[in-house]
Amino acid sequence: MKKLVIVIHPDPEHSAVNKRWVNELEKYPEVYTIHDLYARYPDGKIDVESEQQLLERFDAIVFQFPFYWFSAPPLFKQWQDEVLTHGWAYGKGSPYKLAGKKVALAISAGINEEDYKPSGRYKYTLAQLTAPFEITFGYIRATYRPLFAFYGTEHNGTQERIEESTLEYMDFLRNL
C-alpha cells in the first residue's frame, strides 16, 4: 500500500532532519508519495479539490513538519481549515472521505525529549501538545496513530543521530 507523506516545512533546505527524511523517502517512489505543501502553495492559495482528491487515493497519510511555538507551521492549520470541509470530511450526511484512513504525525522538535515531560521544562509531552491533531482526525473518523518524533535538533542533532532517526522513521512508516 502506497503512503502519502505531506511535508509541511517553510524552509526545508535549512532543515537537517526533515530534508534527510525526504531524501530517504525519495528513494522509494513506489512506496511513498511526497507532497510538499510549501513548495506546492508558495502563495498560500490552496487548491482544495486537488488536495481532497489526493487524500482520497491513499489509505495512510503522514504529516511531516517541524514543531515550533508548540504547534505546526501555519500552512498546516490553513490546510486543515480549507481542505477538511463540512460535507466532505465531516458533518451530517457527510461521506466522511477520510474515515478509516490511517493518519500520523512525524515531527522534528528542536527541544530535548526530557523537556517534554510533566517534570520537564514545558510540563507537557509532545503527545499532549499535539492532542488537537488527534482530536481533529478522530472527529473526521480517520484512524489516528501515535506520532513519530525526533527530539533535540538544536541540541543533539548530530549527523549520526539524524541518520539513526531516518532509519527509525522508515520503520515507523513501514509499520503504519
Phi, psi and omega in degrees: 000124179286143183244144177262125176245113179265112182267128183231080181228122183291342182213067186296333181295337180254022178244108181297317185285302183298321178298317179295317178300314180297318178302321179290317179300323182296342178287346186232062183296339178283346182250324186235134169255123180260129181233105184268107184296317181292326177289320182288324184233064181296337179267359179077007180266101186276132175274094187300312182298318179296318179296317180295318178297320178297312180301322182296338183279350186237149176260348178225128184228128179241133176257115184252124183199162173279145179261115176215152189052035175058035179200196180257167175303148186301330180295333178293316178297315178300316180301313179301312182300323185268326186271321182277072189274153173296134181091348175241307182261338182198172175109161180302125180078004181290147175282355181045065187300341179255007180301131177081349178286139178283131181229136180215163176249141172236114191239137169255125182243133181289335185269151179292152183301322182296339176284340179260055177224158179306328179268359184270182184304322185256358171068355181227149176280163176298324177298320178293318182291338178259011180306324178302328177291315179300316180295316179301311182289330173293321181299325180266010174070020172281162180263101183283130179253154178303147184283162172248137181220143168250120182257149169081032180301329180282336188249321182224036180278052179290160179301322179297314179294322179295318178296318176301313182295327179296317176296318179295321179296316180297321175298316178303311181295319179300324183269005181288000000 
